[in-house]
Amino acid sequence: MPMRLRLAAVAMLPLLALTACGSSGASEDSGPTRTVKHAMGETKVPMTPKRVVVLDTDKLDSMVSLGMAPVGAAQASQSQKWPAYLGSALSATKAVGTTQAPNLEAIIALKPDLILGSKFRQEPLYDKLSKIAPTVFTDRVGITWKENFLLDAEALGKKEQAQQLMSAYESRAKEVGAKFSKVQVGIVRFMPTEIRLYGPDSFSGIVLGDAGIPRPEAQQLADQQDRRFGKVSQENIAKADADAVFYSAYGDAAAKSQAEVTAGPLWKNLKAVESGNAHNVDDEIWMTGIGVTAAGKILDDLDKYLTPLA
């Protein structure tokens, strides 16, 4: 065989393998099924999925909250560890690439019977993933975290349990928030190349909203269409100020930036800092958890740190 044809044949092998595995994985008899409506249409899923692969970080929280663990999961970035706040529940979970670039071969190797993903991140891969196993996609991320949790739970056959968890969280949010209804709270996140103020449509902002805890006017982001977060410079860090400020850093480079800013005079002049009410919190919980367990832990932090201000 000529070299050019031989190379072409080799290049086709991964695609042929995916097609072969996909046709068996998605259509093979796996017992009774349920039809789930989701962001990409309708999918028949097993009544009780056993080998689930998840492709977004919120779904780690969803599964652990429901007493389950995925066999495989995409990471926010290469070599990132599983969220520490979820404990040892994910100790057997295998990495399958990143949320932006899932590794299809690694997913195939795990022989999943259900894949949970996000249209926002993985829409171009939906057809290929569906050939591997029944695939259910939520639509957006962050602002729809409650709807996403309930949809993921429906696909997992745990919707009733999820509704109970959500009701318990919302009740507790009101109880915690009732103590701090006059305490304004600021949320700041240090990124590797910028500083962000988190608004009412961010995950942590929604938790504060559920609790009825007021936010500073500068963090309402009323002049923005996207009210998840706004950017702020070190020079106008005063916009972060409130009765209490909760701040975190995403990764090592951001932690270095955080250390530099919080050591500076402009940060130290914030009334929250001067009064001892600026608190460095876990980024995995406040920013990337995006689930009912993480939301509960944010309430824990609010209850712990705001009590002196009640």
C-alpha positions in Angstrom: 0.0 0.0 0.0 1.4 3.4 -0.9 2.6 5.5 2.1 -0.1 8.2 1.6 -2.9 5.7 1.6 -1.4 3.9 4.7 -1.3 7.2 6.6 -4.9 8.0 5.6 -6.0 4.6 6.9 -4.2 5.1 10.2 -5.8 8.5 10.6 -9.3 7.0 10.2 -8.8 4.5 13.0 -9.8 6.7 16.0 -13.0 7.8 14.1 -13.9 4.2 13.2 -13.3 3.1 16.8 -15.5 5.9 18.1 -18.2 5.0 15.6 -18.1 1.3 16.5 -18.1 1.9 20.2 -20.7 4.6 19.9 -23.2 2.5 18.0 -23.0 -0.2 20.6 -22.8 2.1 23.6 -25.8 4.2 22.7 -28.1 1.6 21.3 -27.2 -1.6 23.1 -29.9 -3.1 25.4 -29.4 -1.6 28.9 -32.8 -2.5 30.3 -35.7 -0.1 30.9 -35.2 3.6 29.9 -36.7 7.0 30.6 -37.0 9.9 28.1 -35.3 13.1 29.3 -35.9 16.5 27.6 -32.8 18.7 27.7 -31.0 21.5 25.9 -30.3 19.3 22.8 -33.6 17.6 22.5 -34.8 14.3 24.0 -32.7 11.3 25.1 -33.6 7.9 26.4 -31.5 7.2 29.4 -31.2 4.1 31.7 -33.6 4.0 34.6 -30.7 3.7 37.1 -27.4 4.8 35.4 -24.4 3.2 37.0 -21.4 4.5 35.0 -21.7 8.2 34.5 -19.2 10.6 32.9 -19.6 14.3 33.6 -18.2 17.1 31.5 -18.7 20.2 33.7 -17.6 21.1 37.2 -21.1 21.7 38.6 -22.0 18.1 37.9 -19.4 16.9 40.3 -21.3 18.7 43.1 -24.6 17.4 41.7 -23.6 13.8 41.8 -21.9 13.9 45.2 -24.9 15.8 46.6 -27.1 12.9 45.4 -24.9 10.3 47.0 -23.3 9.2 43.7 -19.9 9.5 42.0 -19.0 9.7 38.3 -16.6 7.1 36.8 -15.1 9.9 34.8 -15.1 13.7 34.8 -13.6 16.6 32.8 -11.4 19.0 34.7 -11.5 22.8 34.6 -7.8 22.6 33.6 -5.2 19.9 33.1 -4.0 18.1 36.2 -6.4 20.0 38.5 -7.4 18.1 41.6 -11.0 17.2 42.4 -12.7 19.8 44.7 -11.5 19.3 48.2 -14.8 20.3 49.7 -16.4 17.2 48.2 -14.1 15.0 50.4 -13.1 11.5 49.3 -16.3 10.9 47.2 -14.4 11.4 43.9 -11.3 9.3 44.8 -12.0 6.7 42.1 -13.1 9.2 39.4 -10.9 9.2 36.4 -10.0 12.4 34.5 -11.3 12.6 30.9 -9.7 15.8 29.6 -10.9 19.3 30.3 -14.3 20.9 30.1 -13.3 22.8 27.0 -11.6 19.7 25.4 -13.0 16.4 26.6 -10.9 13.3 25.7 -13.3 11.1 23.7 -11.0 8.0 23.8 -10.7 8.3 27.6 -14.5 8.5 27.8 -15.0 5.5 25.6 -12.6 3.5 27.7 -14.8 4.0 30.8 -17.8 2.5 29.0 -20.3 5.0 30.4 -24.1 4.4 30.3 -24.8 8.1 30.7 -22.9 11.3 29.9 -23.8 14.7 31.4 -22.5 17.8 29.7 -23.2 21.4 28.9 -24.4 22.9 25.7 -22.6 26.1 26.6 -19.2 24.3 26.6 -19.6 21.1 24.5 -22.3 21.6 21.9 -20.0 20.8 19.0 -19.2 17.4 20.5 -22.8 16.4 21.2 -23.3 14.0 18.2 -20.0 12.2 18.9 -20.8 11.9 22.6 -24.2 10.6 21.9 -22.7 7.7 19.9 -20.7 6.7 23.0 -23.6 6.7 25.4 -27.0 8.5 26.1 -26.0 12.2 26.5 -27.9 14.9 28.4 -26.9 18.5 28.2 -27.9 21.4 30.4 -28.0 24.8 28.6 -26.1 27.6 30.3 -23.9 27.6 33.4 -24.0 29.5 36.6 -27.2 31.6 36.5 -29.3 28.4 35.9 -27.5 26.3 38.5 -30.7 25.2 40.2 -32.4 24.2 37.0 -29.3 22.4 35.9 -29.1 20.4 39.2 -32.7 19.3 38.8 -32.2 18.3 35.1 -29.0 16.3 36.0 -30.9 14.7 38.8 -33.7 13.7 36.5 -31.2 12.0 34.1 -29.7 10.2 37.1 -33.1 9.0 38.3 -32.8 11.2 41.5 -35.1 14.1 40.8 -37.3 13.7 43.9 -34.2 13.6 46.1 -32.8 16.7 44.3 -36.0 18.6 44.9 -35.9 17.8 48.6 -32.2 19.0 48.8 -33.1 22.2 46.9 -36.0 22.9 49.2 -33.9 22.4 52.3 -31.2 24.7 50.9 -33.7 27.5 50.1 -35.3 27.2 53.6 -31.9 27.4 55.3 -30.9 30.4 53.0 -33.9 32.3 54.3 -33.1 31.4 57.9 -29.4 32.4 57.7 -30.2 35.6 55.7 -32.9 36.7 58.1 -30.1 37.4 60.7 -28.1 39.6 58.3 -30.7 41.5 56.3 -29.0 44.9 57.0 -25.4 43.7 56.4 -24.1 44.6 52.9 -21.7 41.9 51.5 -19.1 42.3 48.7 -17.7 39.5 46.7 -14.2 39.8 45.0 -12.4 37.2 42.9 -8.8 37.5 41.9 -8.0 36.0 38.4 -4.6 35.6 36.9 -4.9 38.8 34.9 -7.8 40.7 36.4 -9.9 41.5 39.5 -13.6 40.8 39.4 -16.6 41.9 41.5 -19.3 39.3 41.5 -22.9 40.4 40.8 -26.4 39.1 41.5 -26.4 36.6 38.6 -23.2 34.8 39.6 -23.4 31.5 41.6 -22.4 33.1 44.9 -24.4 36.2 44.1 -27.5 34.0 43.7 -26.9 32.4 47.0 -26.7 35.8 48.7 -29.9 36.7 46.9 -31.6 33.6 48.1 -30.6 34.6 51.6 -31.9 38.2 51.1 -28.5 39.6 52.0 -28.0 43.1 50.4 -25.2 44.0 48.1 -23.3 47.3 47.5 -24.7 49.4 44.7 -21.4 49.0 42.7 -21.9 45.3 42.7 -25.5 45.3 41.5 -24.0 45.7 38.0 -27.2 47.4 36.9 -25.5 49.0 33.9 -24.4 45.6 32.5 -26.4 43.1 30.4 -24.3 40.3 31.9 -24.7 40.7 35.7 -22.5 37.8 36.7 -19.4 39.9 37.3 -17.7 43.2 36.5 -14.0 44.0 36.3 -12.2 46.4 38.6 -8.7 47.7 38.7 -6.5 47.8 41.8 -6.8 51.6 41.7 -10.6 51.5 42.1 -10.7 48.6 44.4 -12.9 50.7 46.7 -15.9 49.5 44.6 -15.4 46.1 46.4 -16.1 47.6 49.8 -19.0 46.7 52.0 -19.8 45.9 55.6 -18.1 42.5 54.9 -16.1 41.4 51.9 -15.5 37.8 50.8 -12.6 37.2 48.4 -10.9 34.3 46.7 -8.3 33.5 44.0 -8.5 31.2 41.0 -5.2 29.4 40.8 -1.6 30.1 41.9 -1.0 33.1 39.6 -4.2 34.7 40.9 -3.2 34.0 44.5 0.0 35.9 43.9 -2.0 38.9 42.6 -4.3 38.6 45.5 -1.4 38.7 48.0 0.0 41.8 46.3 -3.3 43.7 46.2 -4.3 42.8 49.8 -0.9 44.0 51.0 -1.4 47.4 49.5 -2.8 50.6 51.1 -5.9 50.8 48.9 -7.1 47.4 50.0 -6.2 48.1 53.6 -8.3 51.3 53.5 -11.5 49.4 52.8 -13.8 49.7 55.8 -14.4 45.9 55.7 -10.6 45.4 56.0 -10.2 48.0 58.7 -13.0 46.5 60.8 -11.7 42.9 60.4 -14.6 41.8 58.2 -12.7 40.9 55.0 -12.5 37.1 54.7 -10.4 34.9 52.3 -12.7 32.0 51.3 -12.4 28.8 49.2 -12.7 29.6 45.5 -13.8 26.0 44.8 -16.8 26.6 47.0 -17.7 30.2 46.2 -17.0 30.2 42.5 -16.7 26.9 40.8 -18.8 24.6 43.0 -22.0 25.8 41.4 -24.1 23.2 43.3 -26.3 22.6 46.3 -23.5 21.3 48.5 -21.3 24.3 47.6 -24.3 26.7 48.2 -24.7 25.2 51.6 -21.1 25.8 52.5 -21.4 29.4 51.3 -24.3 29.7 53.9 -21.9 28.2 56.5 -19.4 31.0 55.7 -22.0 33.7 55.9 -23.3 32.4 59.2 -19.8 32.1 60.7 -18.3 35.4 59.5 -21.3 37.7 59.6 -22.6 36.9 63.1 -20.5 39.7 64.7 -22.3 42.2 62.4 -25.8 41.0 63.1 
